[in-house]
Each structure stands twice: as structure tokens, then as C-alpha cells.
Amino acid sequence: HPTEMTADLEAMRGAAADARILVVFQPHLFSRTQELGTEMGQALALADASVVLDIYPAREDPVPGITSALIIDAAKAAGAEVTAVHDQADVPAAVAGMAKPGDLVLTMGAGDVTDLGPRILDHLSSGR
């Protein structure tokens, strides 16, 4: 939800004011993206850079025309640096291409995005 996204990013910014914040975000549900996609994109603009994955559908069937692009477009309109990644296997390399020493990487979403944390860390620590 955009309110929680904003609260999390503001808290991270307050706790580590000098660090860049990178977000890996997986939208949850087509209906939620349809309703709140613009606000989610605006929340992502609080990060220094974001990777946005495809929507985690959970129990829902796809909704024609509703994709992560709604969030990405809103984030870019708010001035955010955003990269779309469609295959989770590509996320660690995408983050490594953006990350600098001292950056904070945060995964956000209600799907399986949290499974990426260890893979991102492994990729960053191996220097790949």
C-alpha cells in the first residue's frame, strides 16, 4: 500500500540520511495496481532508484491493460529513476548495476520478492 511504502522509505531516509536507497518492488494484485498504481509510483520516487517487477497475481487473473508499467510511468513522472525487470533471475544483476558501496537495498511487496534479498546480497558480495 502506498501509505506504508512512503512510511518505510521515509523511515529509511531518516535512519540513514547519507545512504542511497534502492528499492526492489513487486506490486501485489492487479486490482490493487489498478486502484493505487499512481500512488505506488509516487511513493517509489522517495527512493534514489527502483527496480519494479511484474505484478504478483496471487489469486487474481490478469486484468487487460493493468501492468507494472502503470507504477513505472507514475514513478518516472514524479522524477524517479526506475528500471523494469520482468524476470526475477535478472534482479540481482540489475541491482548490482545500480548499487554503490554504502547503498541500502530494500525489497517491498507482498509476493515472493523477499526471496530475492539473499540472492541480491550474494551477487553484490561476490562482485559479479
N, C-alpha and C positions, 0 to 999 in steps of 0.2 A: 504494500500500500504506500502511496506517495508520502503520506504523513510520517510513517515510520522510516522510509528511505531518507527523508530530509532530516529527521531527528538523528539517525545513525551517522549520516555524513557530517552534520554539524558537530556532533559529539567527537567524531574522529578528528575533525579540524581543530577543535578546541584542545584535544589531548595531545595532538602532535602538530602544532601550528606550522612548523617549518618543513614538515614532510609533504611530499606529493601523495595524493590519494588516487589509487587506481581501483576501479570497480569492475567486477565481472558480474553482470546482471542477467538473470534468466527470468523473463516475465512468466507469470503463472496464470493460466486460463485465458482463453480467447475473449470471454465475456468481460473479464476484468481489464484486459488490454483495451478492448473497445471502449469501455467506460472511463478508464483512468490513464490511458496511454500518454496523453499530452502532459498530464501532471507527473507521471513517472519520468518522462523525458526531462521535464524542468528540474526534477529532483536530481537527476544524474548530472545536470550542469554544475552542481556543487562539487563534484569530483574534478580532479585535474584531467583525467582521461577515463574512458569506459570501454569495455567490451560488452556488447549486447548479443545474447544468444537467441535462438529461436524460442518461441513460446512453448512452455511445458504445458501440454494439454490436460493432464490428469484425466478427469472423467469426461471432458468435453470433446465433441467433434470440431474440426476446424470451421471457422466462420469465414466465408468468402470475403476477401479484402482486408481481413484483420491479421496483421503480421507484426513482427518486431519493428518493421520499418516505421510504424506509427510513433513508436517511442524514440527511435533514432532520429527521425525528422524533427520531432519536438525538442530533443536534446540539442541538435545542431542549431535549430532556430534560437535556442537560448544561449548559444555560444560555446557549447560543449565540444570537446574532442571525443568522437565516438567511432568505434570500429564494429562492424557486424561480423560475427563469426557463426557460421552455420553448423560446423562440425566440432563437437566438443574436443575431439582429439587435437584440434588446431589451437585450442585456447592457450595452453602453456607457452607455445612459441609466440603467439600474438602478444601475450603479457610480457614475455621476455624482450620482445622487440620494443616495447614501450618503457619498461621499468629501468630505473636508475638506482644505484645504491642509496638506501635510506627511504625509499618509497614504501608506502603501506598498500597492500593489496587486500581488498575486501570482496568476498563473494556475497551476493544478495539474491534471494529468490526462494520460492517455496518448493521447487522441484529438486532435481538431483545436482544442482550447481555446487553444493557444498562438497561433493565428491571430487571436485576439481582442485580444491585447496592443496592437498598433498602432492598432486601431480604438478601444479604450478610451482610449488616450493622445490620439488625435486629438480624440475627443469631449471629454475633460477640458480639453485645451489650447484648444479653440475656445469654451469657456464655454457650450456648449449645455445 
